[in-house]
Amino acid sequence: MSQPVLGILTLYLNDKKQLEERHIYQRMITEGQRIGLDIFVFTPMDVYEKKNMINALVYDPKQKKWSRKWRGFPNLIFDRCRIQRSRRFEQLKRFRARYGNLTFLNRPLRDKWTIYQTLSRKSAFRPHLPETVLYRNSGDAFRLLKNHDTVYVKPINGTGGRGILRVEKLGGDMFLIQGRRLNRKIIPAQKVHKSRLGAFLQSWKGSGRYVAQQGIHIKLPNGRVHDYRMLVQKNGKGEWEVTGGAGRVGPARSVTSNLHGGGQAISMQRLLAQVVSNEDRRLEIRRTAERLSLEIAAYLEATYEALCELALDLAIDRSGRVYVLEVNPKPAREVFSQIGDAEAYRSAIVKPLEYAMWMYKRGAGSSP
């Protein structure tokens, strides 16, 4: 059997052809060599349809150097492309449409609102979902604020904490608003009267598509927000497994805990101990979070197309109830590196490769 080839599909960050996760791809290529998997990196911009070839990025672990090499199409594709507002993303959509017959480890997941609706259809998931509505106008947020002290307004396709606004009731007709612009810039907390809040919300939304979501009490005693990242991946037997979990604490004045926005990674157990004092209860919560994450991954894969990994952002309130804030199909792995969990970090890198090998051995793999 010839050596299988995996192409990692990504997008350049800018016109200088910079890659966001180059160091991760270096690790993947190195680990791939150890298990007999030939890996290269490419973007839709590197595909030459007339030649049926790819001007791929290849990495030599011995020389520790990147270079370009003409390659044929791979047996399998690992899609790592995140949403961005650019002509590069338009190229990606054309590539996916043109080469949809190829074998992908994973396919794009739907937007936040569609995922919420999908999960809501299963009764077992409903207790773990914050109340969420499609935000069309400020009236949607005001209706949520009648039942909840805090509401978050989020872009329907946003990532990394961009564009999120937090609205908190202060009493009377006053509200506290705080958030991050689409460029991740933190806007200082400010008090707004109800008469001005509607206009502010509409200005924040602009022409974009947003959801409004019930806020969960996730402030620590020091006032910073926190949540948990649970990574589930397919293993070398084609089965879903929990790779690891970690906590994230947001910087001062931030309404999100994302690492790209200045958040800090901390072990899940250590962070849970700040919220839940009983050790047995913490273990029970961890098991619930892991079970829920695996069940959601299996359900979403059965509902949509192929998936090989998902990161679930979870909130755990003071009573220990677990909520699913977001589902991310293109997760970063740095959270495990930052908490010093070398085993989870390596597993997060290797599992998609082992899954690719498993798929190839089962006869998966195609060419255009």
N, C-alpha and C positions, 0 to 999 in steps of 0.2 A: 504494500500500500504506500503510495507516495505521501510525502509530507504535506499535511493540510496547511492551508494558508488562511489567515484571519486578517481582514482589513479593518482597521479602526477608523470609522468615519467621524470627522469632526469639522469644525468651522474655524477659519482664521479669525482672530480677534479684531484685526484691522487690515488695511491695505499693505502693510509691511509684512504680512504673512506670519504674524506671531501666533503661537499656539498657547492656549491657557494652561494645559495640563502636560506639558512636555516631559516633566520629571516622572509623572505617572506612566506615561507611555514608554519611557526608557525602562522603567521597572517591569512593565508588562512584556516588552520585547525580550528582556533578559530572562524573565521567568518562563516565557514561552519557549525559548531555546531549550530550557531544561526538560520540558515535557514533550518536545518534538513538534512544537507549533511555530510555524513561520509567520511573523507578524509585521505588517507595515501600516503606516498612518497616511491617510489621504483626506482631501476635501473635495466637494463637487467641482471646485475650480481646477483641480488637478486631473480631471477625467477628460480624455480626448476620444470623443465618440467615433470619429471617422477611423481612428486607428484601433478602436476597442482596447485602448491601453490607458494606464494610469501613471502619471509622473509622480511616483510615490516618495514619501519621506521614509527612509530606512535608517536604522540606528545600529551601530557596531559596538556591542558592549566591551569588546577588548580594546578598541581604539578610543572608545567613549566619544564617538563622533557621529553626527547626523550627515546624511548626504541624500541626493536625489537619484532615483533609479527607475527606469521604465519597467512597469510590471503589468502582467495581465490581471484580470479581475479575480478577486479572492474567492475561496470556496464559501466563506461565511463573512458577514459584516456585523461589527459591533458598533451600533449607532450611539455616539456620545455627543450629538449636536444639541446644544441648548438654544432656546428661542432668543433671537436678537433682531433688532430693527435695522436691517441692512439688505443690500442687494445680494450679499452672500447667502442670507437665509432664503431669499427667493430662488437662488440657484439650487439650494438644498431641496426645496419643495419640488422643483423640476426633476432633480435627480431621483427622488423617491418615487415620483410618478413614472419616470422613464424606466427605472430598474427595479420596479416592485416585484419582479419575478425572482430576484436573487434571494438567497437565504440570509435572513437577518436574525441575530440573537434576540433582538428587541425591536419593537415598533414604537412610534410616538404614542404617548398617553394623551388623554383628552385634557381640556382645561379644568380649572378648579370647580366651576359650577357643574359641569357634566359629571365629574368624578363624585362630587357631593350627591348629586341626584342618583347616580348609579349605586353608591354605597347605601343610600337611604332606602333602597328597595329591599334590602336584607334586614329583617327585624333585629337580628343579633348585633348589627352594627349601630343601630339608631341611638342607643344610650351613650355611645362613644363619639357622637358627632355634634359639635356646637351648632346651634341653630344658624342657618345660613340662607340668605336670599340673594337673588340676582339684583344688583343695584342699578336701577334705572333713573331714579331721582331721589332727592333728599327724603321724601316721604317713606322710602323703604328703610332708611336708617332710623328715622324717628319711630317707626313702628317697632323695630327691634329694641330701641331704647326704652320703650314702655315696659318691657319685661326684663331688661338686663341693665346693669349699672354701666357696663362698658361694651362698646361695639368697635370692631375693626373694619375698615374699608380697604379692600385689597384689589390690585389688578388681577383680572381673571387669568392671565398668563404670566404674572410676575414671578421673578426668582430673586434670591439673595436679599430679601427684605425691602426691595425697591418699591416705592410708591405706596407704602402702607401707612394709613392714618388711624390713630387711636382716639376715640371719642369717649369721654368719661363724664357721667352725671355728677355734678357737685351739689345739687340741691337748688330748689327754686327754679329759675330759668337759666341757670349758668352751667356751662360745660367746659371741661378741660380738653384741649386738643393738642396732640403731639404726634410726630411722625417722621418719615424719611421720604424725601423726594425721589423721583425716578433715578437721579444720579447718586443716590444713597446719602445725600446731605441731610443731617438731622435738623429738623425745624424745632426751635425752642418751644417748650410748653407755654401755652397761652390760654387765658380764659376768654370765652366767647359767649355772648348772650344768645338765647334761642332764636331771637329775631334775625341774627346774623349768621347762625350756624348753617342754615340751608344754602345760602349763597356760597359760603366757604366750601361746603361739600361739593356743590356743583362745579365750582372752580377747580377743586382738587381732581375731580373725575375728568373734566374736560370732555374730549371726544372718545376717551378710552372705555373699555368694558371692565366693570368691577363687580365684586361681590361684597356684601356686608355680612359680617359674622359676629355672633355672640362672643364677647370677651370672656376668657377663663381667668380666674384669679391666679396669676403666675408670678406675682411679685415676691421676691425674697425679703427677709427682714431689713436688708440694706436698701430696699427700694428698686433693685434691678430686676428685670424680667428674666425668666429662664424657661427652657423647654428641654426636650430630649430628642435625640436622633437615633432611630432604630434602623439598622441596615439589614435587609433580607436579600438573599441571593440564591440562584440555582447553583447546585454543586455538581460534581463530576458524575453524578448518577441521575441528573435531571430533576432533582428534588429541591424544594424550597427549604432553606436553612436560615437561622438567625446568625449573621456574622458577628454582630456586636451592637452594643448600645452605649451612648455617651450623653452627658449633659452639656448644655450650652448656656452661658450667662451673658446677657447683653451688657454693653458698656453703659456708663452713666448717661441718663437722659434719652436712652434709646428705647423704642417700643418693640424692637426685635432683638433676637439673640444670634442672628446669623454671623458666622465667623468672618465672612467677607465684609461685613459691616462693622467689624471691630469686636465681635463677641469672643468669649473665652471658653475653651473646651475644658470640661471637668468630668471626672468619673461619675457614672450614673449613680452608683451607690453613695458616693460622697455627697452628691447634690440632693439625692432623695432624703438623706439623713437630716438635711436642713429643713425639710418640710414634714417628714413623717418620723416620729421618734422611735416607734416600735419596729424592731428588726424583722420579726416574723411578718409584719404587715408590709414592710418594704420588699421582702422576698415575694410575697403574694402579688404585689403591684407589678414587680418586674416580670413575673410569669404571665400576668394578664397582658402586659404590653407586648411581650414576645408572641404569645398565642394570637392576639388580635392582629399583629403585623403579618404573621404567616397566613392567617385566614383571609386577610384583605388582599395580599399578594396573589393567592390562589384564585380568589373570586374575580379580581380584575383581569387576570390572565385568561380565565375562562370566558369573561365577558367581551374582552377586546382581543387583540392579536398577541403575538409573541412578546414575552417579557423575560428578562433574565436577572434583573435586580430592581429593587425599590428602596428608597429611604422614606421612612414615615416620620414626620415631625409631630411629636406627641406633647400634650400638656397634661400635667397631673395636678389636680387641685388639692386643697388642704384636706379634703376628706379621703384622698387617695383614688379618686375616680380618674380614669384614663380617657383623654379625648384625642381624636385624630385631627390635627390642625391642617396638615397638607400631606400630599403624597408626591414624592419627587422621583421620576423615572431616570434621571441622569445625576446620581448623587456623587458628591466629592467624597474623598476618603480621609482627608486631613484630620478630621475630628479624632480619629483613633491614634494617629501619629502624635497629636498634641497632648493626649492624655497618657501617652507612654505605653499604649497597648499594642506592642509590636506584633503580637500574634494576630489580632483582629485586623491590623493594617495590612499585613501580608496576605491574609485570607481575602480581604476586600479586593486586592489586586489580582490574586491567582484564581479565585473561583470562576469568574467569567471565562477564563482561559480553559479551565478544566471542563466547564460546561460546553464550550465550543468543541473541545476534543470529543466529548461524549456525543454531541450532535453529529459530528463528522463520521464517527464510527458507526452510527446508526443509519448512515446513508444520506444525511443531509449535506447540502452543498450543491451549488449550481453555478452556471456561468451564463452571461448574457448572450 
